[in-house]
């Protein structure tokens, strides 16, 4: 159209009667209109390119930052345990406050992994004889009429009742009159014997010293021989009492206690 306008405008300027002024003016108006449309289209394309290069990437970055912030806030509502297990005593009501530190929603009971360890408290007078490797026996309320053989694996080197921590009050030693017990850890000689014992069961334990090698010593004195036989007799009596307790415990609980 521009070429046509230039040709007809040139003819009109030369006084050629083949081209009228009105036709040239019509071409000029049409060219101006189309040039305006082109300019508008170019401006719109520039705006779109600006959006593609600046605005949309900025909006995408803002949306991604908002997503990461939302994911971070969401992660604060999830509590993950470091071990596998089951949640017990999970009882919540509407409005209950739950916190992994102060107010947990339940108690995580880890799955059994490895050896089950039993803990027992013995009188302080037995500290010199209850050592790792000593044979013991336990009977548990959750497994009636059964005697489970154990072996001591570790003994705590301190007495819990004798420990104290600094406070703002002077300690009266008579407040610690209770002698307390020392802690011994035991494991079953035969793992299958504790298969039906729930964790946390209440049990009674006896530990036995082994004096057989000392009694076989040909140089042992009479007094020593009598003392060791007395120790063995006491151990046998304790073993009998443990078995009697294993028999009486369920009967006493179910019959006489009325449970």
FENSUL-V756553 format. One record per pair of residues at least 12 apart in sequence whose ideal C-beta (glycine too) atoms are under 6 Angstrom apart, sorted by the first residue. I is the first residue (numbers start at 1). J is the second residue. Records with the same first field share a line. If there is no record, write none. Layout:
BEGIN
I->J / J
END
This chain:
BEGIN
1->31
5->27 / 31
8->24
9->24
12->24
79->100
81->108
83->110
84->111
85->108 / 109 / 110 / 111
86->109
87->106 / 108
88->107 / 109
89->106 / 107
90->105 / 106
92->105
115->187
117->185 / 187
118->186
119->185
120->184 / 205
121->181
122->181 / 182 / 184
124->179
127->182
129->209
130->184 / 207
132->152 / 153
134->152 / 207
135->151 / 208
136->150 / 152 / 186 / 205 / 207
137->149 / 206 / 242
138->150 / 203 / 205
139->204 / 246
140->197 / 201 / 203
141->202
142->197 / 198 / 201
143->196 / 197
144->250
145->246
148->188 / 193
149->189
150->186 / 188
151->189
152->184 / 186
153->185 / 187
154->185
155->184
156->183
159->180 / 182
160->180
161->178 / 180
206->238 / 242
208->235
211->228 / 231 / 232
214->228
215->228
END
